[in-house]
Amino acid sequence: MNILVTGFNGKVGFEVAQKLKEKAIPIKCAVRNVEKAKLDYGDAYEFVRLDFSDSSTFDTALNQIDKIFLIYPPGDKIEFERFLHQAKQKGIKHIVYLSVKDVQFLPFIHHFKNEKLLKRLGVPYTFIRAGYFMQNLNDFLGDEIKERQRIFIPAGKGKTSFVDTRDLAEVAMIALQDTENHQNNKYVITGDEALDFYRVADIMTEVLHVNIEYTNPSVKEFKGFMLEKGVKEEFINVVIGIHFPTKLGLAKGITYDYEKITNKKPTEIKTYIKDYKGNWM
Ligand SMILES: NC(=O)c1ccc[n+]([C@@H]2O[C@H](COP(=O)([O-])OP(=O)(O)OC[C@H]3O[C@@H](n4cnc5c(N)ncnc54)[C@H](OP(=O)(O)O)[C@@H]3O)[C@@H](O)[C@H]2O)c1
């Protein structure tokens, strides 16, 4: 069994690679820049080049692969359908696809179309419909927390169902190992508590011993500040879009799929903040 882990450099793919490696399951880690990955990780992983916007990379990336942990990356000209058809031709036996919670109500996002594509493809799949990543706090929210001690995001007063990407990776690993029992299933993976960003700021303050504030900017204020900072408009719009359902109060649903699959409680946000403390100090 050889598993292709896409998005290795990302918040979920890296954790999936960790979990599979711990179990000594053979993996190939897909990155766009193999040389850089080798510099960063040495021989710890086997890397293969995969760029979803460059179909000439697909064949080699899919060589001797049985299963895929699949993400849909940000960016333009992503040839996802072509990649999926090539994967089928190469005899891929199972795809675990990282999707998003409430995708069924969001026909305008890529994941809606991608889930349909995957179903039509006829390769057994497992969909992991993920809640809002805790790791966003040390990713695109990280700079402002570190530099200005504020959570700066237009998410209003709404609650969102935070999930630790390490928990998502655990579900992915289980589904990849035991494909028969998880074939053509959809799991909605969240933590066990929906929180608003005021509460998250309080917990961060308590754990980090630094006063962290949630400033709840308007979309206009957020966009203006980020543009001035040099962030690309396309990315800013994606980030605003991610937080829109929260602002509308639509992101607070909690599920218990994680517990059912793993027999464990999902990671609490306090634990996540303790574990990642060094990122904001
Ligand atoms: N953030 C959330 O709260 C949330 C919640 C639910 C679902 N999601 C979904 O999670 C997915 C993103 O996963 P993530 O957050 O783990 O990723 P991420 O941290 O945003 O990292 C992006 C990853 O995509 C890869 N990538 C970018 N462009 C690529 C391309 N053209 N071809 C191949 N790989 C490419 C990067 O690889 P290299 O660096 O190697 O180039 C990197 O590994 C998205 O589909 C998003 O909708 C996010």
The ligand as an SDF file (V2000), in Angstrom:
LIG
                    3D

 48 52  0  0  0  0  0  0  0  0999 V2000
   -8.9140   26.7540    6.8390 N   0  0  0  0  0  0  0  0  0  0  0  0
  -10.0150   26.1630    7.2400 C   0  0  0  0  0  0  0  0  0  0  0  0
  -10.5520   26.4700    8.3130 O   0  0  0  0  0  0  0  0  0  0  0  0
  -10.6290   25.0750    6.3790 C   0  0  0  0  0  0  0  0  0  0  0  0
  -11.7560   24.3870    6.8460 C   0  0  0  0  0  0  0  0  0  0  0  0
  -12.2830   23.3410    6.0840 C   0  0  0  0  0  0  0  0  0  0  0  0
  -11.6810   22.9970    4.8780 C   0  0  0  0  0  0  0  0  0  0  0  0
  -10.5810   23.6960    4.4440 N   0  0  0  0  0  0  0  0  0  0  0  0
   -9.9600   23.2970    3.1680 C   0  0  0  0  0  0  0  0  0  0  0  0
   -8.6310   22.8430    3.3920 O   0  0  0  0  0  0  0  0  0  0  0  0
   -7.9230   22.9330    2.1540 C   0  0  0  0  0  0  0  0  0  0  0  0
   -6.5450   23.4970    2.4020 C   0  0  0  0  0  0  0  0  0  0  0  0
   -5.8440   22.6380    3.2570 O   0  0  0  0  0  0  0  0  0  0  0  0
   -4.7270   23.2010    4.2310 P   0  0  0  0  0  0  0  0  0  0  0  0
   -5.3050   24.3190    5.0310 O   0  0  0  0  0  0  0  0  0  0  0  0
   -4.1330   22.0370    4.9310 O   0  0  0  0  0  0  0  0  0  0  0  0
   -3.6850   23.8240    3.2000 O   0  0  0  0  0  0  0  0  0  0  0  0
   -2.8200   25.1310    3.4310 P   0  0  0  0  0  0  0  0  0  0  0  0
   -2.2650   25.1310    4.8140 O   0  0  0  0  0  0  0  0  0  0  0  0
   -3.6390   26.2900    2.9630 O   0  0  0  0  0  0  0  0  0  0  0  0
   -1.6180   24.8840    2.4370 O   0  0  0  0  0  0  0  0  0  0  0  0
   -1.8170   24.8700    1.0620 C   0  0  0  0  0  0  0  0  0  0  0  0
   -1.2840   23.5620    0.5040 C   0  0  0  0  0  0  0  0  0  0  0  0
   -1.6820   23.5030   -0.8580 O   0  0  0  0  0  0  0  0  0  0  0  0
   -0.5590   23.1700   -1.6360 C   0  0  0  0  0  0  0  0  0  0  0  0
   -0.7070   23.7850   -2.9510 N   0  0  0  0  0  0  0  0  0  0  0  0
   -0.9510   25.0780   -3.2420 C   0  0  0  0  0  0  0  0  0  0  0  0
   -1.0680   25.2300   -4.5760 N   0  0  0  0  0  0  0  0  0  0  0  0
   -0.8910   23.9980   -5.1210 C   0  0  0  0  0  0  0  0  0  0  0  0
   -0.8830   23.5060   -6.4380 C   0  0  0  0  0  0  0  0  0  0  0  0
   -1.0820   24.3070   -7.4880 N   0  0  0  0  0  0  0  0  0  0  0  0
   -0.6560   22.1920   -6.6350 N   0  0  0  0  0  0  0  0  0  0  0  0
   -0.4120   21.3630   -5.5930 C   0  0  0  0  0  0  0  0  0  0  0  0
   -0.4130   21.7590   -4.3170 N   0  0  0  0  0  0  0  0  0  0  0  0
   -0.6480   23.0720   -4.0810 C   0  0  0  0  0  0  0  0  0  0  0  0
    0.6370   23.7110   -0.9010 C   0  0  0  0  0  0  0  0  0  0  0  0
    1.7020   22.9240   -1.3260 O   0  0  0  0  0  0  0  0  0  0  0  0
    3.2160   23.4240   -1.5480 P   0  0  0  0  0  0  0  0  0  0  0  0
    3.4690   24.3890   -0.4480 O   0  0  0  0  0  0  0  0  0  0  0  0
    4.0200   22.2020   -1.4790 O   0  0  0  0  0  0  0  0  0  0  0  0
    3.3010   24.0360   -2.8810 O   0  0  0  0  0  0  0  0  0  0  0  0
    0.2280   23.4540    0.5550 C   0  0  0  0  0  0  0  0  0  0  0  0
    0.5820   22.1600    0.9310 O   0  0  0  0  0  0  0  0  0  0  0  0
   -8.7560   23.8140    1.2290 C   0  0  0  0  0  0  0  0  0  0  0  0
   -9.3830   23.0210    0.2670 O   0  0  0  0  0  0  0  0  0  0  0  0
   -9.7810   24.4290    2.1910 C   0  0  0  0  0  0  0  0  0  0  0  0
  -10.9920   24.7650    1.5440 O   0  0  0  0  0  0  0  0  0  0  0  0
  -10.0390   24.7040    5.1720 C   0  0  0  0  0  0  0  0  0  0  0  0
  1  2  1  0
  2  3  2  0
  2  4  1  0
  4  5  1  0
  4 48  2  0
  5  6  2  0
  6  7  1  0
  7  8  2  0
  8  9  1  0
  8 48  1  0
  9 10  1  0
  9 46  1  0
 10 11  1  0
 11 12  1  0
 11 44  1  0
 12 13  1  0
 13 14  1  0
 14 15  2  0
 14 16  1  0
 14 17  1  0
 17 18  1  0
 18 19  2  0
 18 20  1  0
 18 21  1  0
 21 22  1  0
 22 23  1  0
 23 24  1  0
 23 42  1  0
 24 25  1  0
 25 26  1  0
 25 36  1  0
 26 27  1  0
 26 35  1  0
 27 28  2  0
 28 29  1  0
 29 30  1  0
 29 35  2  0
 30 31  1  0
 30 32  2  0
 32 33  1  0
 33 34  2  0
 34 35  1  0
 36 37  1  0
 36 42  1  0
 37 38  1  0
 38 39  2  0
 38 40  1  0
 38 41  1  0
 42 43  1  0
 44 45  1  0
 44 46  1  0
 46 47  1  0
M  CHG  2   8   1  16  -1
M  END
$$$$
